[in-house]
Amino acid sequence: MKALKQIRIIGKKDHQYYLKDYAEEPLRFQEYVNLELGLLFDEQHTIISITFLKKKRVVIVYAMKI
């Protein structure tokens, strides 16, 4: 089975959009990143790497089965 590599960049703005949309369930930035990783896991994508660039910027490289 083939896989397509994808990149997901999570930053401060993504977290702020989440907080605006889900004010009843506020998460800290680290918890938000864990939520995003959980969603990728639930979709059965393979996490290749997680890189923290700055205080509030994370790059996730994952493989999506095609």
mmCIF file of the N, C-alpha and C atoms, coordinates in Angstrom:
data_MODEL
# 
_entry.id   MODEL 
# 
loop_
_atom_site.group_PDB 
_atom_site.id 
_atom_site.type_symbol 
_atom_site.label_atom_id 
_atom_site.label_alt_id 
_atom_site.label_comp_id 
_atom_site.label_asym_id 
_atom_site.label_entity_id 
_atom_site.label_seq_id 
_atom_site.pdbx_PDB_ins_code 
_atom_site.Cartn_x 
_atom_site.Cartn_y 
_atom_site.Cartn_z 
_atom_site.occupancy 
_atom_site.B_iso_or_equiv 
_atom_site.pdbx_formal_charge 
_atom_site.auth_seq_id 
_atom_site.auth_comp_id 
_atom_site.auth_asym_id 
_atom_site.auth_atom_id 
_atom_site.pdbx_PDB_model_num 
ATOM 1   N N  . MET A 1 1  ? 0.840   -1.178 0.000  1.00 0.00 ? 1  MET A N  1 
ATOM 2   C CA . MET A 1 1  ? 0.000   0.000  0.000  1.00 0.00 ? 1  MET A CA 1 
ATOM 3   C C  . MET A 1 1  ? 0.886   1.243  0.000  1.00 0.00 ? 1  MET A C  1 
ATOM 4   N N  . LYS A 1 2  ? 0.527   2.204  -0.816 1.00 0.00 ? 2  LYS A N  1 
ATOM 5   C CA . LYS A 1 2  ? 1.313   3.424  -0.920 1.00 0.00 ? 2  LYS A CA 1 
ATOM 6   C C  . LYS A 1 2  ? 0.875   4.436  0.128  1.00 0.00 ? 2  LYS A C  1 
ATOM 7   N N  . ALA A 1 3  ? 1.806   5.332  0.445  1.00 0.00 ? 3  ALA A N  1 
ATOM 8   C CA . ALA A 1 3  ? 1.512   6.381  1.430  1.00 0.00 ? 3  ALA A CA 1 
ATOM 9   C C  . ALA A 1 3  ? 1.975   7.724  0.876  1.00 0.00 ? 3  ALA A C  1 
ATOM 10  N N  . LEU A 1 4  ? 1.233   8.733  1.208  1.00 0.00 ? 4  LEU A N  1 
ATOM 11  C CA . LEU A 1 4  ? 1.542   10.096 0.804  1.00 0.00 ? 4  LEU A CA 1 
ATOM 12  C C  . LEU A 1 4  ? 1.946   10.878 2.048  1.00 0.00 ? 4  LEU A C  1 
ATOM 13  N N  . LYS A 1 5  ? 3.136   11.481 2.015  1.00 0.00 ? 5  LYS A N  1 
ATOM 14  C CA . LYS A 1 5  ? 3.583   12.268 3.172  1.00 0.00 ? 5  LYS A CA 1 
ATOM 15  C C  . LYS A 1 5  ? 2.866   13.612 3.186  1.00 0.00 ? 5  LYS A C  1 
ATOM 16  N N  . GLN A 1 6  ? 2.422   13.996 4.362  1.00 0.00 ? 6  GLN A N  1 
ATOM 17  C CA . GLN A 1 6  ? 1.716   15.253 4.569  1.00 0.00 ? 6  GLN A CA 1 
ATOM 18  C C  . GLN A 1 6  ? 2.402   16.022 5.690  1.00 0.00 ? 6  GLN A C  1 
ATOM 19  N N  . ILE A 1 7  ? 2.241   17.331 5.680  1.00 0.00 ? 7  ILE A N  1 
ATOM 20  C CA . ILE A 1 7  ? 2.795   18.175 6.734  1.00 0.00 ? 7  ILE A CA 1 
ATOM 21  C C  . ILE A 1 7  ? 1.659   18.982 7.341  1.00 0.00 ? 7  ILE A C  1 
ATOM 22  N N  . ARG A 1 8  ? 1.604   18.991 8.650  1.00 0.00 ? 8  ARG A N  1 
ATOM 23  C CA . ARG A 1 8  ? 0.610   19.796 9.389  1.00 0.00 ? 8  ARG A CA 1 
ATOM 24  C C  . ARG A 1 8  ? 1.399   20.739 10.280 1.00 0.00 ? 8  ARG A C  1 
ATOM 25  N N  . ILE A 1 9  ? 1.234   22.037 10.059 1.00 0.00 ? 9  ILE A N  1 
ATOM 26  C CA . ILE A 1 9  ? 1.899   23.042 10.881 1.00 0.00 ? 9  ILE A CA 1 
ATOM 27  C C  . ILE A 1 9  ? 0.855   23.641 11.812 1.00 0.00 ? 9  ILE A C  1 
ATOM 28  N N  . ILE A 1 10 ? 1.116   23.550 13.100 1.00 0.00 ? 10 ILE A N  1 
ATOM 29  C CA . ILE A 1 10 ? 0.201   24.071 14.111 1.00 0.00 ? 10 ILE A CA 1 
ATOM 30  C C  . ILE A 1 10 ? 0.879   25.255 14.789 1.00 0.00 ? 10 ILE A C  1 
ATOM 31  N N  . GLY A 1 11 ? 0.202   26.378 14.773 1.00 0.00 ? 11 GLY A N  1 
ATOM 32  C CA . GLY A 1 11 ? 0.759   27.579 15.384 1.00 0.00 ? 11 GLY A CA 1 
ATOM 33  C C  . GLY A 1 11 ? -0.212  28.241 16.344 1.00 0.00 ? 11 GLY A C  1 
ATOM 34  N N  . LYS A 1 12 ? 0.211   29.378 16.824 1.00 0.00 ? 12 LYS A N  1 
ATOM 35  C CA . LYS A 1 12 ? -0.577  30.130 17.800 1.00 0.00 ? 12 LYS A CA 1 
ATOM 36  C C  . LYS A 1 12 ? -1.944  30.519 17.233 1.00 0.00 ? 12 LYS A C  1 
ATOM 37  N N  . LYS A 1 13 ? -1.996  30.897 15.944 1.00 0.00 ? 13 LYS A N  1 
ATOM 38  C CA . LYS A 1 13 ? -3.269  31.285 15.328 1.00 0.00 ? 13 LYS A CA 1 
ATOM 39  C C  . LYS A 1 13 ? -4.245  30.114 15.277 1.00 0.00 ? 13 LYS A C  1 
ATOM 40  N N  . ASP A 1 14 ? -3.752  28.919 14.967 1.00 0.00 ? 14 ASP A N  1 
ATOM 41  C CA . ASP A 1 14 ? -4.621  27.730 14.950 1.00 0.00 ? 14 ASP A CA 1 
ATOM 42  C C  . ASP A 1 14 ? -5.245  27.520 16.323 1.00 0.00 ? 14 ASP A C  1 
ATOM 43  N N  . HIS A 1 15 ? -4.423  27.671 17.342 1.00 0.00 ? 15 HIS A N  1 
ATOM 44  C CA . HIS A 1 15 ? -4.897  27.498 18.713 1.00 0.00 ? 15 HIS A CA 1 
ATOM 45  C C  . HIS A 1 15 ? -5.939  28.563 19.055 1.00 0.00 ? 15 HIS A C  1 
ATOM 46  N N  . GLN A 1 16 ? -5.704  29.798 18.626 1.00 0.00 ? 16 GLN A N  1 
ATOM 47  C CA . GLN A 1 16 ? -6.665  30.873 18.893 1.00 0.00 ? 16 GLN A CA 1 
ATOM 48  C C  . GLN A 1 16 ? -7.991  30.622 18.181 1.00 0.00 ? 16 GLN A C  1 
ATOM 49  N N  . TYR A 1 17 ? -7.951  30.117 16.935 1.00 0.00 ? 17 TYR A N  1 
ATOM 50  C CA . TYR A 1 17 ? -9.189  29.777 16.218 1.00 0.00 ? 17 TYR A CA 1 
ATOM 51  C C  . TYR A 1 17 ? -9.952  28.696 16.964 1.00 0.00 ? 17 TYR A C  1 
ATOM 52  N N  . TYR A 1 18 ? -9.215  27.709 17.461 1.00 0.00 ? 18 TYR A N  1 
ATOM 53  C CA . TYR A 1 18 ? -9.857  26.644 18.241 1.00 0.00 ? 18 TYR A CA 1 
ATOM 54  C C  . TYR A 1 18 ? -10.544 27.232 19.472 1.00 0.00 ? 18 TYR A C  1 
ATOM 55  N N  . LEU A 1 19 ? -9.829  28.100 20.197 1.00 0.00 ? 19 LEU A N  1 
ATOM 56  C CA . LEU A 1 19 ? -10.395 28.688 21.414 1.00 0.00 ? 19 LEU A CA 1 
ATOM 57  C C  . LEU A 1 19 ? -11.647 29.511 21.109 1.00 0.00 ? 19 LEU A C  1 
ATOM 58  N N  . LYS A 1 20 ? -11.651 30.191 19.961 1.00 0.00 ? 20 LYS A N  1 
ATOM 59  C CA . LYS A 1 20 ? -12.815 30.987 19.577 1.00 0.00 ? 20 LYS A CA 1 
ATOM 60  C C  . LYS A 1 20 ? -14.010 30.077 19.262 1.00 0.00 ? 20 LYS A C  1 
ATOM 61  N N  . ASP A 1 21 ? -13.755 28.972 18.556 1.00 0.00 ? 21 ASP A N  1 
ATOM 62  C CA . ASP A 1 21 ? -14.835 28.063 18.147 1.00 0.00 ? 21 ASP A CA 1 
ATOM 63  C C  . ASP A 1 21 ? -15.333 27.175 19.281 1.00 0.00 ? 21 ASP A C  1 
ATOM 64  N N  . TYR A 1 22 ? -14.453 26.819 20.205 1.00 0.00 ? 22 TYR A N  1 
ATOM 65  C CA . TYR A 1 22 ? -14.809 25.895 21.285 1.00 0.00 ? 22 TYR A CA 1 
ATOM 66  C C  . TYR A 1 22 ? -14.536 26.535 22.644 1.00 0.00 ? 22 TYR A C  1 
ATOM 67  N N  . ALA A 1 23 ? -15.161 27.651 22.890 1.00 0.00 ? 23 ALA A N  1 
ATOM 68  C CA . ALA A 1 23 ? -14.936 28.390 24.142 1.00 0.00 ? 23 ALA A CA 1 
ATOM 69  C C  . ALA A 1 23 ? -15.347 27.579 25.367 1.00 0.00 ? 23 ALA A C  1 
ATOM 70  N N  . GLU A 1 24 ? -16.307 26.660 25.198 1.00 0.00 ? 24 GLU A N  1 
ATOM 71  C CA . GLU A 1 24 ? -16.762 25.857 26.336 1.00 0.00 ? 24 GLU A CA 1 
ATOM 72  C C  . GLU A 1 24 ? -15.755 24.774 26.725 1.00 0.00 ? 24 GLU A C  1 
ATOM 73  N N  . GLU A 1 25 ? -14.807 24.457 25.833 1.00 0.00 ? 25 GLU A N  1 
ATOM 74  C CA . GLU A 1 25 ? -13.789 23.438 26.123 1.00 0.00 ? 25 GLU A CA 1 
ATOM 75  C C  . GLU A 1 25 ? -12.392 24.008 25.875 1.00 0.00 ? 25 GLU A C  1 
ATOM 76  N N  . PRO A 1 26 ? -11.959 24.996 26.628 1.00 0.00 ? 26 PRO A N  1 
ATOM 77  C CA . PRO A 1 26 ? -10.644 25.590 26.359 1.00 0.00 ? 26 PRO A CA 1 
ATOM 78  C C  . PRO A 1 26 ? -9.509  24.612 26.671 1.00 0.00 ? 26 PRO A C  1 
ATOM 79  N N  . LEU A 1 27 ? -8.558  24.547 25.763 1.00 0.00 ? 27 LEU A N  1 
ATOM 80  C CA . LEU A 1 27 ? -7.367  23.716 25.942 1.00 0.00 ? 27 LEU A CA 1 
ATOM 81  C C  . LEU A 1 27 ? -6.135  24.603 25.869 1.00 0.00 ? 27 LEU A C  1 
ATOM 82  N N  . ARG A 1 28 ? -5.126  24.255 26.647 1.00 0.00 ? 28 ARG A N  1 
ATOM 83  C CA . ARG A 1 28 ? -3.836  24.934 26.510 1.00 0.00 ? 28 ARG A CA 1 
ATOM 84  C C  . ARG A 1 28 ? -3.217  24.488 25.186 1.00 0.00 ? 28 ARG A C  1 
ATOM 85  N N  . PHE A 1 29 ? -2.172  25.192 24.743 1.00 0.00 ? 29 PHE A N  1 
ATOM 86  C CA . PHE A 1 29 ? -1.567  24.897 23.445 1.00 0.00 ? 29 PHE A CA 1 
ATOM 87  C C  . PHE A 1 29 ? -1.099  23.447 23.361 1.00 0.00 ? 29 PHE A C  1 
ATOM 88  N N  . GLN A 1 30 ? -0.422  22.964 24.395 1.00 0.00 ? 30 GLN A N  1 
ATOM 89  C CA . GLN A 1 30 ? 0.082   21.588 24.387 1.00 0.00 ? 30 GLN A CA 1 
ATOM 90  C C  . GLN A 1 30 ? -1.069  20.589 24.295 1.00 0.00 ? 30 GLN A C  1 
ATOM 91  N N  . GLU A 1 31 ? -2.151  20.856 24.988 1.00 0.00 ? 31 GLU A N  1 
ATOM 92  C CA . GLU A 1 31 ? -3.321  19.978 24.925 1.00 0.00 ? 31 GLU A CA 1 
ATOM 93  C C  . GLU A 1 31 ? -3.946  20.015 23.535 1.00 0.00 ? 31 GLU A C  1 
ATOM 94  N N  . TYR A 1 32 ? -3.930  21.193 22.904 1.00 0.00 ? 32 TYR A N  1 
ATOM 95  C CA . TYR A 1 32 ? -4.460  21.321 21.543 1.00 0.00 ? 32 TYR A CA 1 
ATOM 96  C C  . TYR A 1 32 ? -3.620  20.504 20.560 1.00 0.00 ? 32 TYR A C  1 
ATOM 97  N N  . VAL A 1 33 ? -2.292  20.555 20.701 1.00 0.00 ? 33 VAL A N  1 
ATOM 98  C CA . VAL A 1 33 ? -1.410  19.757 19.839 1.00 0.00 ? 33 VAL A CA 1 
ATOM 99  C C  . VAL A 1 33 ? -1.705  18.270 20.046 1.00 0.00 ? 33 VAL A C  1 
ATOM 100 N N  . ASN A 1 34 ? -1.886  17.844 21.289 1.00 0.00 ? 34 ASN A N  1 
ATOM 101 C CA . ASN A 1 34 ? -2.222  16.445 21.567 1.00 0.00 ? 34 ASN A CA 1 
ATOM 102 C C  . ASN A 1 34 ? -3.555  16.062 20.938 1.00 0.00 ? 34 ASN A C  1 
ATOM 103 N N  . LEU A 1 35 ? -4.515  16.979 20.939 1.00 0.00 ? 35 LEU A N  1 
ATOM 104 C CA . LEU A 1 35 ? -5.802  16.735 20.285 1.00 0.00 ? 35 LEU A CA 1 
ATOM 105 C C  . LEU A 1 35 ? -5.603  16.504 18.792 1.00 0.00 ? 35 LEU A C  1 
ATOM 106 N N  . GLU A 1 36 ? -4.814  17.355 18.158 1.00 0.00 ? 36 GLU A N  1 
ATOM 107 C CA . GLU A 1 36 ? -4.538  17.212 16.723 1.00 0.00 ? 36 GLU A CA 1 
ATOM 108 C C  . GLU A 1 36 ? -3.837  15.882 16.423 1.00 0.00 ? 36 GLU A C  1 
ATOM 109 N N  . LEU A 1 37 ? -2.879  15.498 17.276 1.00 0.00 ? 37 LEU A N  1 
ATOM 110 C CA . LEU A 1 37 ? -2.200  14.209 17.091 1.00 0.00 ? 37 LEU A CA 1 
ATOM 111 C C  . LEU A 1 37 ? -3.185  13.056 17.242 1.00 0.00 ? 37 LEU A C  1 
ATOM 112 N N  . GLY A 1 38 ? -4.089  13.165 18.197 1.00 0.00 ? 38 GLY A N  1 
ATOM 113 C CA . GLY A 1 38 ? -5.108  12.138 18.393 1.00 0.00 ? 38 GLY A CA 1 
ATOM 114 C C  . GLY A 1 38 ? -6.022  12.014 17.194 1.00 0.00 ? 38 GLY A C  1 
ATOM 115 N N  . LEU A 1 39 ? -6.369  13.139 16.579 1.00 0.00 ? 39 LEU A N  1 
ATOM 116 C CA . LEU A 1 39 ? -7.217  13.099 15.386 1.00 0.00 ? 39 LEU A CA 1 
ATOM 117 C C  . LEU A 1 39 ? -6.504  12.400 14.232 1.00 0.00 ? 39 LEU A C  1 
ATOM 118 N N  . LEU A 1 40 ? -5.209  12.671 14.072 1.00 0.00 ? 40 LEU A N  1 
ATOM 119 C CA . LEU A 1 40 ? -4.439  11.982 13.032 1.00 0.00 ? 40 LEU A CA 1 
ATOM 120 C C  . LEU A 1 40 ? -4.377  10.482 13.313 1.00 0.00 ? 40 LEU A C  1 
ATOM 121 N N  . PHE A 1 41 ? -4.189  10.112 14.569 1.00 0.00 ? 41 PHE A N  1 
ATOM 122 C CA . PHE A 1 41 ? -4.158  8.701  14.966 1.00 0.00 ? 41 PHE A CA 1 
ATOM 123 C C  . PHE A 1 41 ? -5.510  8.041  14.687 1.00 0.00 ? 41 PHE A C  1 
ATOM 124 N N  . ASP A 1 42 ? -6.600  8.730  15.034 1.00 0.00 ? 42 ASP A N  1 
ATOM 125 C CA . ASP A 1 42 ? -7.941  8.188  14.804 1.00 0.00 ? 42 ASP A CA 1 
ATOM 126 C C  . ASP A 1 42 ? -8.211  7.951  13.322 1.00 0.00 ? 42 ASP A C  1 
ATOM 127 N N  . GLU A 1 43 ? -7.604  8.785  12.472 1.00 0.00 ? 43 GLU A N  1 
ATOM 128 C CA . GLU A 1 43 ? -7.759  8.635  11.026 1.00 0.00 ? 43 GLU A CA 1 
ATOM 129 C C  . GLU A 1 43 ? -6.768  7.613  10.465 1.00 0.00 ? 43 GLU A C  1 
ATOM 130 N N  . GLN A 1 44 ? -6.017  6.951  11.340 1.00 0.00 ? 44 GLN A N  1 
ATOM 131 C CA . GLN A 1 44 ? -5.061  5.893  11.017 1.00 0.00 ? 44 GLN A CA 1 
ATOM 132 C C  . GLN A 1 44 ? -3.912  6.378  10.137 1.00 0.00 ? 44 GLN A C  1 
ATOM 133 N N  . HIS A 1 45 ? -3.464  7.616  10.392 1.00 0.00 ? 45 HIS A N  1 
ATOM 134 C CA . HIS A 1 45 ? -2.278  8.126  9.721  1.00 0.00 ? 45 HIS A CA 1 
ATOM 135 C C  . HIS A 1 45 ? -1.067  7.783  10.579 1.00 0.00 ? 45 HIS A C  1 
ATOM 136 N N  . THR A 1 46 ? 0.074   7.589  9.934  1.00 0.00 ? 46 THR A N  1 
ATOM 137 C CA . THR A 1 46 ? 1.304   7.254  10.639 1.00 0.00 ? 46 THR A CA 1 
ATOM 138 C C  . THR A 1 46 ? 2.117   8.521  10.881 1.00 0.00 ? 46 THR A C  1 
ATOM 139 N N  . ILE A 1 47 ? 2.396   8.819  12.137 1.00 0.00 ? 47 ILE A N  1 
ATOM 140 C CA . ILE A 1 47 ? 3.199   9.996  12.485 1.00 0.00 ? 47 ILE A CA 1 
ATOM 141 C C  . ILE A 1 47 ? 4.664   9.672  12.212 1.00 0.00 ? 47 ILE A C  1 
ATOM 142 N N  . ILE A 1 48 ? 5.308   10.487 11.403 1.00 0.00 ? 48 ILE A N  1 
ATOM 143 C CA . ILE A 1 48 ? 6.715   10.278 11.063 1.00 0.00 ? 48 ILE A CA 1 
ATOM 144 C C  . ILE A 1 48 ? 7.612   11.105 11.979 1.00 0.00 ? 48 ILE A C  1 
ATOM 145 N N  . SER A 1 49 ? 7.260   12.374 12.164 1.00 0.00 ? 49 SER A N  1 
ATOM 146 C CA . SER A 1 49 ? 8.069   13.212 13.053 1.00 0.00 ? 49 SER A CA 1 
ATOM 147 C C  . SER A 1 49 ? 7.239   14.373 13.594 1.00 0.00 ? 49 SER A C  1 
ATOM 148 N N  . ILE A 1 50 ? 7.679   14.858 14.745 1.00 0.00 ? 50 ILE A N  1 
ATOM 149 C CA . ILE A 1 50 ? 7.084   16.030 15.384 1.00 0.00 ? 50 ILE A CA 1 
ATOM 150 C C  . ILE A 1 50 ? 8.249   16.948 15.741 1.00 0.00 ? 50 ILE A C  1 
ATOM 151 N N  . THR A 1 51 ? 8.210   18.178 15.237 1.00 0.00 ? 51 THR A N  1 
ATOM 152 C CA . THR A 1 51 ? 9.290   19.132 15.471 1.00 0.00 ? 51 THR A CA 1 
ATOM 153 C C  . THR A 1 51 ? 8.723   20.411 16.069 1.00 0.00 ? 51 THR A C  1 
ATOM 154 N N  . PHE A 1 52 ? 9.304   20.837 17.168 1.00 0.00 ? 52 PHE A N  1 
ATOM 155 C CA . PHE A 1 52 ? 8.913   22.090 17.807 1.00 0.00 ? 52 PHE A CA 1 
ATOM 156 C C  . PHE A 1 52 ? 9.872   23.170 17.317 1.00 0.00 ? 52 PHE A C  1 
ATOM 157 N N  . LEU A 1 53 ? 9.355   24.150 16.578 1.00 0.00 ? 53 LEU A N  1 
ATOM 158 C CA . LEU A 1 53 ? 10.214  25.187 16.010 1.00 0.00 ? 53 LEU A CA 1 
ATOM 159 C C  . LEU A 1 53 ? 10.425  26.355 16.963 1.00 0.00 ? 53 LEU A C  1 
ATOM 160 N N  . LYS A 1 54 ? 9.348   26.855 17.488 1.00 0.00 ? 54 LYS A N  1 
ATOM 161 C CA . LYS A 1 54 ? 9.407   27.953 18.449 1.00 0.00 ? 54 LYS A CA 1 
ATOM 162 C C  . LYS A 1 54 ? 8.465   27.600 19.576 1.00 0.00 ? 54 LYS A C  1 
ATOM 163 N N  . LYS A 1 55 ? 8.256   28.545 20.469 1.00 0.00 ? 55 LYS A N  1 
ATOM 164 C CA . LYS A 1 55 ? 7.427   28.258 21.639 1.00 0.00 ? 55 LYS A CA 1 
ATOM 165 C C  . LYS A 1 55 ? 6.033   27.762 21.252 1.00 0.00 ? 55 LYS A C  1 
ATOM 166 N N  . LYS A 1 56 ? 5.418   28.361 20.247 1.00 0.00 ? 56 LYS A N  1 
ATOM 167 C CA . LYS A 1 56 ? 4.063   27.961 19.870 1.00 0.00 ? 56 LYS A CA 1 
ATOM 168 C C  . LYS A 1 56 ? 3.970   27.639 18.386 1.00 0.00 ? 56 LYS A C  1 
ATOM 169 N N  . ARG A 1 57 ? 4.871   26.783 17.894 1.00 0.00 ? 57 ARG A N  1 
ATOM 170 C CA . ARG A 1 57 ? 4.810   26.319 16.509 1.00 0.00 ? 57 ARG A CA 1 
ATOM 171 C C  . ARG A 1 57 ? 5.329   24.890 16.460 1.00 0.00 ? 57 ARG A C  1 
ATOM 172 N N  . VAL A 1 58 ? 4.497   24.011 15.908 1.00 0.00 ? 58 VAL A N  1 
ATOM 173 C CA . VAL A 1 58 ? 4.826   22.592 15.834 1.00 0.00 ? 58 VAL A CA 1 
ATOM 174 C C  . VAL A 1 58 ? 4.620   22.127 14.397 1.00 0.00 ? 58 VAL A C  1 
ATOM 175 N N  . VAL A 1 59 ? 5.573   21.346 13.885 1.00 0.00 ? 59 VAL A N  1 
ATOM 176 C CA . VAL A 1 59 ? 5.448   20.759 12.554 1.00 0.00 ? 59 VAL A CA 1 
ATOM 177 C C  . VAL A 1 59 ? 5.301   19.253 12.724 1.00 0.00 ? 59 VAL A C  1 
ATOM 178 N N  . ILE A 1 60 ? 4.213   18.719 12.189 1.00 0.00 ? 60 ILE A N  1 
ATOM 179 C CA . ILE A 1 60 ? 3.954   17.282 12.253 1.00 0.00 ? 60 ILE A CA 1 
ATOM 180 C C  . ILE A 1 60 ? 4.033   16.738 10.833 1.00 0.00 ? 60 ILE A C  1 
ATOM 181 N N  . VAL A 1 61 ? 4.893   15.754 10.625 1.00 0.00 ? 61 VAL A N  1 
ATOM 182 C CA . VAL A 1 61 ? 4.979   15.069 9.340  1.00 0.00 ? 61 VAL A CA 1 
ATOM 183 C C  . VAL A 1 61 ? 4.347   13.705 9.543  1.00 0.00 ? 61 VAL A C  1 
ATOM 184 N N  . TYR A 1 62 ? 3.403   13.375 8.668  1.00 0.00 ? 62 TYR A N  1 
ATOM 185 C CA . TYR A 1 62 ? 2.712   12.100 8.799  1.00 0.00 ? 62 TYR A CA 1 
ATOM 186 C C  . TYR A 1 62 ? 2.469   11.496 7.425  1.00 0.00 ? 62 TYR A C  1 
ATOM 187 N N  . ALA A 1 63 ? 2.192   10.195 7.401  1.00 0.00 ? 63 ALA A N  1 
ATOM 188 C CA . ALA A 1 63 ? 1.921   9.483  6.159  1.00 0.00 ? 63 ALA A CA 1 
ATOM 189 C C  . ALA A 1 63 ? 0.450   9.106  6.109  1.00 0.00 ? 63 ALA A C  1 
ATOM 190 N N  . MET A 1 64 ? -0.154  9.390  4.956  1.00 0.00 ? 64 MET A N  1 
ATOM 191 C CA . MET A 1 64 ? -1.553  9.073  4.726  1.00 0.00 ? 64 MET A CA 1 
ATOM 192 C C  . MET A 1 64 ? -1.611  7.942  3.696  1.00 0.00 ? 64 MET A C  1 
ATOM 193 N N  . LYS A 1 65 ? -2.292  6.863  4.025  1.00 0.00 ? 65 LYS A N  1 
ATOM 194 C CA . LYS A 1 65 ? -2.409  5.746  3.093  1.00 0.00 ? 65 LYS A CA 1 
ATOM 195 C C  . LYS A 1 65 ? -3.289  6.141  1.919  1.00 0.00 ? 65 LYS A C  1 
ATOM 196 N N  . ILE A 1 66 ? -2.817  5.777  0.705  1.00 0.00 ? 66 ILE A N  1 
ATOM 197 C CA . ILE A 1 66 ? -3.614  6.055  -0.497 1.00 0.00 ? 66 ILE A CA 1 
ATOM 198 C C  . ILE A 1 66 ? -3.858  4.785  -1.271 1.00 0.00 ? 66 ILE A C  1 
# 
